[in-house]
Amino acid sequence: MPAMVWREATSEKGVQFQEQGKHTMNGVIVVDKPPGKTSFDVVRDVKKALGTKKIGHTGTLDPLATGVLPLCINEATKLVQFLATDDKEYRATMVCGITTDTQDITGTITGRSEVHLTRNDVEAVIKEFTGTVAQKVPRYSACKYRGKPYYKWTREGLLLETPVRNVWVHDIVLEEIVCPAVTMRISCSKGTYIRTLCADMGDRLGCGATLSELRRIRSGRFSERDALSLDHAGDKEKARLISEHIIPISEALDDFTTISVCREVAEKIRDGYQPEIETFSKLCVPPVNKGAMVKIVTEYNQLVAVAEMLLSSEELPQAHEKGQAVKLMRVFNC
């Protein structure tokens, strides 16, 4: 049997070559989700096109919504826990004077009222919904109770009491009012229900409101300009487009401080070694605080691990050599 020839190199498009004659696509692709499809539908379509089972997304979009949906492919699925916590930005349009059971225009209308709004009225309410905002989880949501999503309980006729959660709304910019429609740009934390925000704002305005259009324009570092439309492409075309636009794993975490290690240390980490201070004291560690998340890469910029610093870069030179330098959160084999 011929010996395997290992290459530590990464193509420009993020294909990680591991074994001569074989390759695995690892990285992040940003899909422009079309209306009418669930996030799961998009994942299923990409799995089929690539012939792979390991794909995860970093934040659910309702079927009504369009826009930025980052997908993590193969080894990059280990990134989901780090990317899913990113802040999001949306462009949303709500129709005032209408309420629905789902808080968006796809639901059953539950109320109508006359609308008499001024720009000052809307701007005043917007100010009330920035900062920490308490949201009641909608009954039509994927949040789970006893292992089953609330929307399934609701469709079965059981109207459960849902929990209230605090979210953070960084900013709301009023873009346009064409009564009864109000369009806003919203920057917020993960887990924010935009349709609930619209419904609550409608209640505060005294006329009720429901979400009619929603587009995610940013998820963390990924924006509309990164998003790839795959809706009208066949499987072969999808695979080609993905391979041309895939973002390498290490670049997906470009806001993490980078620590480079030699191949020998990289292989030890992949074999389970927890890096000690003695090892890190010999590296060029950029200024970084204790508790910060860092990415450990090879000289070829291949991602080896994501780790939490147990000491700051200033503390490392004075620390005991046999102590642990970082806590490994995820190790990557690509």
C-alpha positions as CSV (number, residue, x, y, z in Angstrom):
1,M,0.0,0.0,0.0
2,P,1.6,3.4,-1.0
3,A,2.4,5.8,1.8
4,M,0.1,8.7,2.3
5,V,1.6,12.1,1.5
6,W,0.4,14.9,3.8
7,R,0.4,18.5,2.7
8,E,-0.3,21.4,5.0
9,A,-1.6,23.9,2.5
10,T,-4.9,25.7,1.9
11,S,-6.2,26.8,-1.5
12,E,-7.3,30.3,-2.0
13,K,-11.0,29.2,-1.9
14,G,-10.7,27.4,1.4
15,V,-10.4,23.8,0.3
16,Q,-8.2,22.1,2.9
17,F,-5.9,19.4,1.3
18,Q,-5.2,16.7,3.8
19,E,-4.2,13.7,1.7
20,Q,-2.7,13.5,-1.7
21,G,-5.5,13.0,-4.2
22,K,-8.2,13.8,-1.7
23,H,-9.7,17.0,-0.3
24,T,-12.5,18.2,1.9
25,M,-14.3,21.5,1.7
26,N,-14.1,23.3,5.1
27,G,-15.2,26.8,5.6
28,V,-18.1,29.3,5.8
29,I,-20.4,30.2,3.0
30,V,-22.8,33.2,3.3
31,V,-26.1,32.4,1.6
32,D,-28.7,35.0,0.7
33,K,-31.7,33.2,1.9
34,P,-34.7,33.6,-0.4
35,P,-38.3,34.2,1.0
36,G,-40.5,31.2,1.5
37,K,-37.8,28.8,2.6
38,T,-36.8,27.9,6.2
39,S,-33.1,28.0,7.2
40,F,-33.3,24.2,7.4
41,D,-34.4,24.1,3.7
42,V,-31.3,26.1,2.7
43,V,-29.0,23.8,4.7
44,R,-30.7,20.7,3.1
45,D,-30.2,22.2,-0.4
46,V,-26.5,22.9,0.2
47,K,-25.9,19.4,1.7
48,K,-27.4,17.9,-1.4
49,A,-25.3,20.0,-3.7
50,L,-22.1,19.3,-1.9
51,G,-22.8,15.7,-1.0
52,T,-22.0,16.3,2.6
53,K,-23.9,15.8,5.9
54,K,-22.0,18.2,8.1
55,I,-23.5,21.7,7.7
56,G,-24.8,24.1,10.3
57,H,-26.2,27.6,10.3
58,T,-25.5,30.4,12.8
59,G,-28.9,31.9,13.3
60,T,-32.4,30.9,12.2
61,L,-34.4,33.0,9.8
62,D,-38.2,32.6,9.5
63,P,-39.6,31.7,6.0
64,L,-40.7,35.3,5.6
65,A,-37.2,36.6,6.0
66,T,-34.4,37.0,3.5
67,G,-30.8,37.8,3.6
68,V,-27.5,36.8,5.4
69,L,-27.4,33.2,6.5
70,P,-23.9,32.0,7.2
71,L,-23.4,28.2,6.8
72,C,-20.5,26.3,8.4
73,I,-19.4,23.4,6.3
74,N,-17.7,20.2,7.5
75,E,-15.0,21.0,10.0
76,A,-16.3,24.6,10.2
77,T,-19.4,23.3,12.0
78,K,-17.2,23.7,15.1
79,L,-17.4,27.4,14.6
80,V,-21.1,27.6,15.1
81,Q,-20.9,28.2,18.8
82,F,-18.7,31.2,18.3
83,L,-20.5,32.8,15.3
84,A,-24.1,32.2,16.6
85,T,-23.5,34.7,19.4
86,D,-22.7,37.6,17.0
87,D,-24.9,40.7,16.8
88,K,-27.3,41.0,13.9
89,E,-28.6,43.8,11.8
90,Y,-32.0,43.9,10.0
91,R,-34.1,46.0,7.7
92,A,-37.7,45.5,8.8
93,T,-41.0,46.9,7.6
94,M,-44.1,46.7,9.9
95,V,-47.7,47.4,8.9
96,C,-49.5,49.4,11.6
97,G,-53.2,48.9,12.3
98,I,-53.0,45.1,11.9
99,T,-52.2,42.4,14.4
100,T,-51.8,38.7,13.7
101,D,-51.4,35.5,15.7
102,T,-47.8,35.0,14.4
103,Q,-46.8,38.6,14.7
104,D,-46.0,38.7,11.0
105,I,-48.1,39.1,7.8
106,T,-48.2,35.3,7.2
107,G,-50.5,34.7,10.2
108,T,-54.2,35.0,10.8
109,I,-55.4,38.6,11.4
110,T,-56.6,39.0,14.9
111,G,-57.3,42.8,14.9
112,R,-57.6,45.9,12.8
113,S,-57.6,49.6,13.8
114,E,-57.3,53.0,12.2
115,V,-53.9,54.5,12.0
116,H,-53.0,58.1,12.6
117,L,-49.2,58.3,13.0
118,T,-46.6,61.1,12.7
119,R,-42.9,60.7,12.4
120,N,-42.5,62.1,15.9
121,D,-44.9,59.4,17.3
122,V,-42.7,56.6,15.8
123,E,-39.4,58.1,16.8
124,A,-40.6,58.5,20.4
125,V,-41.5,54.9,20.6
126,I,-38.3,53.8,18.9
127,K,-36.4,55.4,21.8
128,E,-38.3,53.2,24.2
129,F,-37.2,50.1,22.5
130,T,-33.4,50.6,22.5
131,G,-31.1,49.3,25.2
132,T,-32.3,46.3,27.3
133,V,-35.7,45.1,26.0
134,A,-37.8,42.4,27.7
135,Q,-39.4,40.2,25.0
136,K,-42.0,37.5,25.5
137,V,-41.0,34.5,23.4
138,P,-43.7,34.2,20.7
139,R,-45.9,31.0,20.7
140,Y,-44.9,30.5,17.0
141,S,-41.2,30.1,17.6
142,A,-38.5,27.4,17.5
143,C,-37.8,27.8,21.2
144,K,-38.5,24.5,23.0
145,Y,-40.6,23.4,25.9
146,R,-40.1,19.8,27.0
147,G,-38.0,19.1,23.9
148,K,-40.7,20.3,21.4
149,P,-40.8,23.8,19.7
150,Y,-43.5,26.1,20.9
151,Y,-44.9,26.4,17.4
152,K,-45.7,22.7,17.4
153,W,-47.5,23.0,20.8
154,T,-49.4,26.0,19.4
155,R,-50.4,24.2,16.2
156,E,-51.7,21.3,18.3
157,G,-54.0,23.8,20.1
158,L,-52.1,24.0,23.3
159,L,-51.4,27.7,24.1
160,L,-48.6,27.5,26.5
161,E,-47.3,30.4,28.6
162,T,-43.9,31.4,27.1
163,P,-40.9,32.9,29.0
164,V,-39.8,36.5,28.9
165,R,-36.2,37.1,27.9
166,N,-34.0,40.2,27.9
167,V,-32.4,41.2,24.6
168,W,-30.2,44.1,23.7
169,V,-31.2,46.5,20.9
170,H,-28.2,48.6,20.0
171,D,-29.9,51.0,17.6
172,I,-33.1,51.5,15.6
173,V,-32.9,53.9,12.6
174,L,-36.2,55.0,11.1
175,E,-35.8,54.9,7.3
176,E,-39.2,55.5,5.9
177,I,-42.9,56.0,6.8
178,V,-45.5,55.4,4.1
179,C,-48.5,55.1,6.3
180,P,-49.4,52.5,7.5
181,A,-46.0,51.0,6.7
182,V,-42.9,51.8,8.7
183,T,-39.4,50.7,7.6
184,M,-36.5,50.6,10.1
185,R,-32.9,49.4,10.3
186,I,-32.4,47.5,13.6
187,S,-29.1,46.4,15.2
188,C,-29.5,44.0,18.0
189,S,-28.1,41.0,20.0
190,K,-28.7,37.4,19.1
191,G,-32.0,36.0,20.0
192,T,-34.0,39.2,19.3
193,Y,-37.4,38.5,17.7
194,I,-38.0,41.3,15.2
195,R,-41.6,40.4,14.8
196,T,-42.1,40.6,18.5
197,L,-40.3,44.0,18.6
198,C,-42.7,45.2,15.9
199,A,-45.8,43.9,17.7
200,D,-44.7,45.5,21.0
201,M,-44.0,48.8,19.2
202,G,-47.5,48.6,17.6
203,D,-49.0,48.1,21.0
204,R,-47.1,51.1,22.4
205,L,-48.3,53.2,19.4
206,G,-51.9,52.2,20.2
207,C,-52.8,50.8,16.8
208,G,-51.1,47.4,16.8
209,A,-48.6,46.3,14.1
210,T,-47.3,43.2,12.4
211,L,-44.1,42.5,10.5
212,S,-44.5,42.5,6.8
213,E,-40.9,42.3,5.4
214,L,-37.6,41.4,7.0
215,R,-34.1,41.2,5.6
216,R,-31.0,40.4,7.6
217,I,-28.3,42.6,6.3
218,R,-25.5,41.6,8.7
219,S,-24.6,38.8,11.0
220,G,-21.4,39.5,12.8
221,R,-18.7,40.2,10.3
222,F,-20.8,38.8,7.4
223,S,-22.9,41.3,5.4
224,E,-25.1,41.5,2.3
225,R,-22.1,42.0,0.1
226,D,-20.8,38.6,1.1
227,A,-24.1,36.8,0.5
228,L,-24.4,34.4,-2.4
229,S,-27.8,33.7,-4.1
230,L,-28.2,30.0,-4.8
231,D,-31.9,29.9,-5.3
232,H,-32.1,29.4,-9.1
233,A,-28.9,27.3,-9.5
234,G,-28.7,23.6,-10.0
235,D,-26.7,21.3,-7.8
236,K,-23.5,21.5,-9.9
237,E,-23.7,25.2,-10.2
238,K,-24.3,25.6,-6.5
239,A,-21.2,23.4,-5.8
240,R,-19.1,25.6,-8.1
241,L,-20.4,28.9,-6.7
242,I,-19.8,27.6,-3.1
243,S,-16.2,26.5,-3.9
244,E,-15.5,29.9,-5.5
245,H,-16.9,31.9,-2.6
246,I,-16.2,29.8,0.5
247,I,-14.4,31.6,3.4
248,P,-11.6,29.6,5.0
249,I,-12.1,28.7,8.6
250,S,-9.4,30.9,10.0
251,E,-10.7,34.0,8.2
252,A,-14.2,33.4,9.6
253,L,-12.8,34.4,13.0
254,D,-10.9,37.5,11.9
255,D,-11.9,39.4,15.1
256,F,-10.1,36.9,17.3
257,T,-6.5,37.5,18.2
258,T,-4.1,35.2,16.3
259,I,-1.3,33.2,17.8
260,S,0.9,31.2,15.4
261,V,2.5,27.9,16.3
262,C,4.9,25.6,14.5
263,R,3.7,22.4,12.9
264,E,5.1,20.3,15.8
265,V,3.0,22.2,18.4
266,A,0.0,22.2,16.1
267,E,0.1,18.4,15.8
268,K,0.5,18.0,19.6
269,I,-2.6,20.2,20.2
270,R,-4.6,18.1,17.7
271,D,-3.5,15.1,19.7
272,G,-4.9,16.5,22.9
273,Y,-2.0,18.6,24.3
274,Q,-3.1,21.5,26.5
275,P,-0.5,24.2,25.8
276,E,1.6,25.2,28.8
277,I,3.1,28.5,29.6
278,E,6.6,27.2,28.8
279,T,5.4,26.7,25.2
280,F,3.6,30.0,24.9
281,S,6.5,32.0,26.4
282,K,8.5,31.1,23.3
283,L,5.8,32.4,20.9
284,C,5.1,35.8,19.6
285,V,1.9,36.5,21.6
286,P,0.2,39.7,20.6
287,P,-1.3,41.9,23.4
288,V,-4.3,40.1,24.7
289,N,-6.3,40.1,28.0
290,K,-6.9,37.2,30.3
291,G,-10.2,35.6,29.4
292,A,-10.1,36.7,25.7
293,M,-10.8,34.2,23.0
294,V,-7.9,33.6,20.6
295,K,-7.3,31.5,17.5
296,I,-4.2,29.3,17.2
297,V,-3.0,28.8,13.7
298,T,-0.1,27.3,11.8
299,E,2.4,29.2,9.8
300,Y,0.2,28.5,6.8
301,N,-2.7,30.1,8.6
302,Q,-4.6,26.8,9.1
303,L,-6.8,27.0,12.1
304,V,-5.6,24.6,14.9
305,A,-7.8,25.6,17.8
306,V,-9.9,28.3,19.4
307,A,-8.9,28.9,23.0
308,E,-9.5,31.0,26.0
309,M,-6.5,32.8,27.5
310,L,-5.9,31.9,31.2
311,L,-3.3,34.6,31.5
312,S,-2.8,38.0,29.8
313,S,0.1,38.4,27.4
314,E,1.8,40.6,30.1
315,E,1.4,37.9,32.7
316,L,2.9,35.1,30.6
317,P,6.6,36.0,31.1
318,Q,6.4,36.0,34.9
319,A,4.2,32.9,35.3
320,H,5.2,29.4,36.3
321,E,6.5,27.5,33.3
322,K,4.4,24.4,34.0
323,G,1.1,26.1,34.3
324,Q,-1.5,26.0,31.6
325,A,-1.5,29.0,29.3
326,V,-4.9,28.6,27.6
327,K,-8.1,26.5,27.8
328,L,-8.8,24.8,24.5
329,M,-12.4,25.3,23.4
330,R,-12.4,23.6,20.0
331,V,-9.7,21.8,18.1
332,F,-9.7,21.6,14.3
333,N,-8.4,18.8,12.2
334,C,-8.0,20.4,8.8
